[in-house]
Amino acid sequence: MPNIIDGRAVAEKVYVDLRGEIAGLKSKGITPGIAVVLVGDDPASRAYVRSKDKMSRELGLHSVKLELPESTSQNELLARVDELNRDPAVHGILVQSPPPKQIDETAIVRALNPAKDVDGFHPLNVAKLAMGDSTGFVPCTPLGVQRLLIESKIEIAGAHVVVLGRSMIVGKPVALLLMQKAQGGDATVTVVHSRSKDLEAITRSADILIAAIGRAHFVKASHVREGAVVIDVGINRIEDKNDKRGYRLVGDVAFDEVAPKAKAITPVPGGVGPMTIAMLMANTVKAARQSI
């Protein structure tokens, strides 16, 4: 059996480290603060925001949760973002995605103070990631993937990493992060996507395969070579009449058939997911530290 990479256990290790750093900041009169903004009433977004707020409070952060109606206009949301940009008690701001259709999400991201953009999507932070500037903020899920690999003692330097997916949320930033000339980097990275030719042949060449395509059970055993490390970023709902909710959560990887070939693999749920919130907390503490 492969090594199952336990994201919850690694996230707890992150929180142990953060608690020490938070205590140190508080001794200097600084309580790291995070504001999460939710526009509308999407159930999945609401649950995610609730989890972020709960963890913030458990860590002793100053937590602001703004829940705005579905009808909120672009200008109203921009005004709230501006208030948070100017609030010295708030070091990190996250506007939950996706917003209602009347909101231009790109404009909202650009309106954030880059020093408070703990999601790492502002153009300045994207540029800092590309340039290897450690003062920027890396998107939370890619940062969590890197931390999982490091904590699992998986060699990244010199490895061939294949990233399946090219989104600005995961695919592109995780490729930039793992190819950096730095600890946790120095990989040779290939990015593949829906238009890639000979996709299976490319993914089979990977020492580390990161699946972030958003399609349930897309990665089959034929995509993976023996002894590869498989990181499943996907989280998809599929119908399941045996579950009281009527559905269950699965990844982009067909776990049961891929796991026997893998050296190590993340499950869904319980793999990358817990690390996303852990890295959001870490980015918030970093923002507070850099504000001094």
C-alpha positions as CSV (number, residue, x, y, z in Angstrom):
1,M,0.0,0.0,0.0
2,P,1.2,3.5,-0.7
3,N,1.9,6.2,1.9
4,I,-1.3,8.1,2.5
5,I,-0.4,11.7,3.0
6,D,-2.6,13.0,5.8
7,G,-3.4,16.6,5.2
8,R,-5.1,17.0,8.5
9,A,-2.0,15.9,10.5
10,V,0.2,18.3,8.5
11,A,-2.2,21.1,9.0
12,E,-2.1,20.5,12.8
13,K,1.7,20.8,12.6
14,V,1.3,24.1,10.8
15,Y,-1.1,25.4,13.6
16,V,1.4,24.4,16.3
17,D,4.1,26.6,14.6
18,L,1.6,29.4,14.1
19,R,0.5,29.5,17.7
20,G,4.0,30.2,18.8
21,E,4.4,32.9,16.2
22,I,1.0,34.5,17.1
23,A,2.0,34.5,20.8
24,G,5.2,36.3,19.9
25,L,3.4,39.0,17.8
26,K,0.9,39.5,20.6
27,S,3.7,40.1,23.1
28,K,4.6,43.0,20.8
29,G,1.1,44.3,20.9
30,I,0.1,42.9,17.5
31,T,-2.9,40.6,17.0
32,P,-3.0,39.2,13.5
33,G,-6.3,40.1,11.9
34,I,-8.2,38.6,9.0
35,A,-11.4,39.7,7.3
36,V,-13.4,37.3,5.2
37,V,-16.1,38.7,2.9
38,L,-19.0,36.6,1.6
39,V,-21.4,38.0,-0.9
40,G,-24.6,36.0,-1.4
41,D,-25.8,32.8,0.1
42,D,-24.0,30.0,-1.7
43,P,-24.1,27.0,0.7
44,A,-20.6,25.7,-0.1
45,S,-19.1,29.2,0.2
46,R,-20.9,29.8,3.4
47,A,-19.6,26.6,4.9
48,Y,-16.0,27.4,3.8
49,V,-16.2,30.9,5.3
50,R,-17.5,29.4,8.5
51,S,-14.5,27.1,8.7
52,K,-12.1,29.9,8.1
53,D,-13.7,32.1,10.8
54,K,-13.7,29.2,13.3
55,M,-10.0,28.4,12.7
56,S,-9.1,32.1,13.0
57,R,-10.8,32.3,16.4
58,E,-9.3,29.0,17.6
59,L,-5.8,30.5,16.8
60,G,-6.6,33.7,18.6
61,L,-6.7,35.9,15.6
62,H,-8.8,39.0,15.2
63,S,-11.5,37.7,12.9
64,V,-14.0,39.8,10.9
65,K,-16.7,38.0,8.9
66,L,-18.7,40.2,6.6
67,E,-21.8,38.6,5.1
68,L,-23.3,40.8,2.4
69,P,-26.6,40.2,0.5
70,E,-26.7,38.7,-3.0
71,S,-27.9,42.0,-4.3
72,T,-24.7,43.8,-3.3
73,S,-23.4,46.0,-6.1
74,Q,-19.9,46.3,-7.4
75,N,-19.5,49.8,-5.9
76,E,-20.8,48.7,-2.5
77,L,-18.4,45.8,-2.4
78,L,-15.5,48.0,-3.5
79,A,-16.4,50.4,-0.6
80,R,-16.2,47.6,1.9
81,V,-12.9,46.5,0.6
82,D,-11.6,50.0,0.8
83,E,-12.6,50.2,4.5
84,L,-10.8,46.9,5.2
85,N,-7.7,48.1,3.3
86,R,-7.6,51.1,5.7
87,D,-8.3,49.2,8.9
88,P,-5.0,48.7,10.8
89,A,-6.5,45.8,12.8
90,V,-7.0,43.8,9.6
91,H,-3.8,42.3,8.1
92,G,-5.4,39.9,5.6
93,I,-8.5,40.2,3.4
94,L,-10.2,37.4,1.5
95,V,-13.3,37.9,-0.7
96,Q,-14.9,34.5,-1.1
97,S,-15.1,33.2,-4.6
98,P,-17.2,32.9,-6.7
99,P,-19.2,36.2,-6.2
100,P,-22.6,36.8,-7.7
101,K,-22.7,37.5,-11.5
102,Q,-23.0,41.3,-11.1
103,I,-19.5,41.4,-9.4
104,D,-16.4,41.8,-11.5
105,E,-14.1,39.5,-9.5
106,T,-10.9,40.7,-11.2
107,A,-11.7,44.3,-10.3
108,I,-12.2,43.3,-6.6
109,V,-8.9,41.5,-6.5
110,R,-7.1,44.5,-8.0
111,A,-8.7,46.7,-5.4
112,L,-7.2,44.8,-2.5
113,N,-4.1,46.2,-0.8
114,P,-1.5,43.7,-2.1
115,A,0.0,43.7,1.4
116,K,-3.3,42.3,2.7
117,D,-4.0,39.9,-0.2
118,V,-3.6,36.7,1.7
119,D,-5.2,34.7,-1.1
120,G,-2.2,35.7,-3.3
121,F,-4.2,36.6,-6.4
122,H,-3.4,40.3,-6.8
123,P,-1.2,41.0,-9.9
124,L,1.6,42.3,-7.7
125,N,1.7,39.0,-5.7
126,V,1.6,37.0,-8.8
127,A,4.6,38.9,-10.1
128,K,6.4,38.4,-6.9
129,L,5.9,34.7,-7.1
130,A,7.2,34.7,-10.7
131,M,10.2,36.7,-9.6
132,G,10.9,34.6,-6.5
133,D,10.3,37.5,-4.1
134,S,9.5,35.9,-0.7
135,T,7.7,39.1,0.5
136,G,4.7,38.3,-1.7
137,F,1.8,36.0,-0.9
138,V,1.4,32.6,-2.6
139,P,-2.1,31.3,-3.2
140,C,-3.0,29.0,-0.3
141,T,-3.7,25.7,-2.1
142,P,-0.3,25.7,-4.0
143,L,1.4,26.6,-0.8
144,G,-0.3,23.8,0.9
145,V,0.7,21.3,-1.8
146,Q,4.3,22.4,-1.3
147,R,4.1,22.0,2.4
148,L,2.6,18.5,2.1
149,L,5.5,17.4,-0.1
150,I,8.1,18.9,2.3
151,E,6.5,17.4,5.4
152,S,6.2,14.0,3.7
153,K,9.9,14.1,2.9
154,I,9.3,13.9,-0.8
155,E,12.3,15.1,-2.9
156,I,11.2,18.1,-5.0
157,A,14.6,19.3,-6.2
158,G,15.4,17.6,-9.5
159,A,12.1,15.8,-9.7
160,H,9.9,16.0,-12.8
161,V,6.6,17.5,-11.6
162,V,3.6,17.3,-14.0
163,V,0.7,19.7,-13.1
164,L,-2.6,18.7,-14.6
165,G,-4.5,22.0,-14.9
166,R,-3.5,25.6,-15.7
167,S,-5.8,27.8,-13.6
168,M,-4.6,30.9,-11.8
169,I,-5.9,29.4,-8.5
170,V,-3.7,26.2,-8.6
171,G,-2.0,25.1,-11.8
172,K,0.0,28.2,-12.8
173,P,1.1,29.2,-9.2
174,V,2.0,25.7,-8.1
175,A,4.2,25.4,-11.2
176,L,5.9,28.7,-10.5
177,L,6.3,27.7,-6.8
178,L,7.9,24.3,-7.4
179,M,10.3,25.5,-10.1
180,Q,11.7,28.3,-7.9
181,K,15.4,28.3,-7.0
182,A,14.7,27.8,-3.3
183,Q,13.9,25.3,-0.6
184,G,10.9,23.3,-1.7
185,G,11.6,24.1,-5.4
186,D,14.2,23.3,-8.1
187,A,11.8,20.9,-9.8
188,T,11.5,20.4,-13.5
189,V,7.8,21.3,-14.2
190,T,5.5,20.4,-17.0
191,V,2.0,21.8,-17.2
192,V,-0.6,19.9,-19.1
193,H,-4.3,20.7,-19.8
194,S,-7.3,19.7,-21.9
195,R,-5.6,20.6,-25.2
196,S,-2.3,18.8,-24.5
197,K,-1.4,16.1,-26.9
198,D,-0.3,12.6,-25.6
199,L,-1.5,13.7,-22.1
200,E,-1.2,10.2,-20.6
201,A,2.3,9.8,-21.9
202,I,3.3,13.1,-20.2
203,T,1.6,12.3,-16.9
204,R,3.2,8.9,-16.8
205,S,6.6,10.6,-17.0
206,A,6.0,12.4,-13.7
207,D,7.8,11.7,-10.5
208,I,5.2,13.9,-8.8
209,L,1.8,14.3,-10.4
210,I,-0.5,17.2,-9.2
211,A,-4.1,16.8,-10.4
212,A,-6.0,20.1,-10.5
213,I,-8.3,19.8,-13.4
214,G,-11.7,19.8,-11.7
215,R,-13.0,16.6,-13.2
216,A,-14.1,13.8,-10.9
217,H,-11.9,10.6,-11.2
218,F,-10.2,12.0,-14.4
219,V,-6.8,10.5,-13.5
220,K,-6.8,6.8,-14.0
221,A,-4.1,4.1,-13.4
222,S,-3.0,4.6,-17.0
223,H,-2.0,8.2,-16.3
224,V,0.5,7.2,-13.5
225,R,3.7,5.3,-13.5
226,E,4.7,2.9,-10.7
227,G,6.2,4.7,-7.7
228,A,5.0,8.2,-8.5
229,V,3.7,10.6,-5.9
230,V,0.1,11.8,-6.6
231,I,-1.3,15.0,-5.2
232,D,-5.0,15.3,-5.7
233,V,-6.2,18.9,-5.5
234,G,-9.7,18.2,-6.9
235,I,-12.8,18.3,-4.9
236,N,-16.0,17.2,-6.8
237,R,-19.5,16.2,-5.7
238,I,-20.9,13.0,-7.2
239,E,-24.3,11.5,-6.6
240,D,-24.4,8.8,-4.0
241,K,-27.8,7.5,-2.8
242,N,-26.1,5.6,0.0
243,D,-24.9,8.8,1.6
244,K,-27.5,10.7,3.6
245,R,-26.5,13.9,1.8
246,G,-27.2,12.3,-1.5
247,Y,-23.7,12.9,-2.7
248,R,-20.1,12.3,-1.7
249,L,-16.9,14.2,-2.3
250,V,-14.2,12.8,-4.6
251,G,-11.0,14.1,-6.1
252,D,-9.7,14.4,-9.7
253,V,-7.9,11.0,-9.1
254,A,-9.6,7.6,-9.3
255,F,-8.1,6.8,-5.9
256,D,-8.8,3.1,-5.7
257,E,-7.1,2.2,-9.0
258,V,-4.3,4.8,-8.7
259,A,-3.3,4.2,-5.1
260,P,-1.7,0.7,-5.6
261,K,0.7,2.2,-8.2
262,A,1.7,5.3,-6.1
263,K,4.6,5.7,-3.7
264,A,2.5,8.3,-1.9
265,I,-1.0,9.8,-2.5
266,T,-3.4,12.3,-0.9
267,P,-7.0,11.3,-0.2
268,V,-10.1,13.4,-0.9
269,P,-11.3,14.5,1.5
270,G,-8.5,14.9,4.1
271,G,-5.6,15.6,1.8
272,V,-5.0,19.0,0.3
273,G,-8.2,20.6,1.6
274,P,-7.2,21.1,5.2
275,M,-3.9,22.7,4.0
276,T,-5.7,25.4,2.2
277,I,-7.1,26.9,5.4
278,A,-3.9,26.3,7.2
279,M,-1.9,28.3,4.6
280,L,-4.5,31.1,4.7
281,M,-3.8,31.4,8.4
282,A,0.0,31.3,7.8
283,N,-0.3,34.0,5.1
284,T,-2.3,36.2,7.6
285,V,0.4,35.8,10.3
286,K,3.0,36.6,7.7
287,A,1.1,39.7,6.7
288,A,0.9,40.8,10.3
289,R,4.7,40.2,10.7
290,Q,5.5,42.2,7.6
291,S,3.3,45.1,8.7
292,I,5.6,45.9,11.6
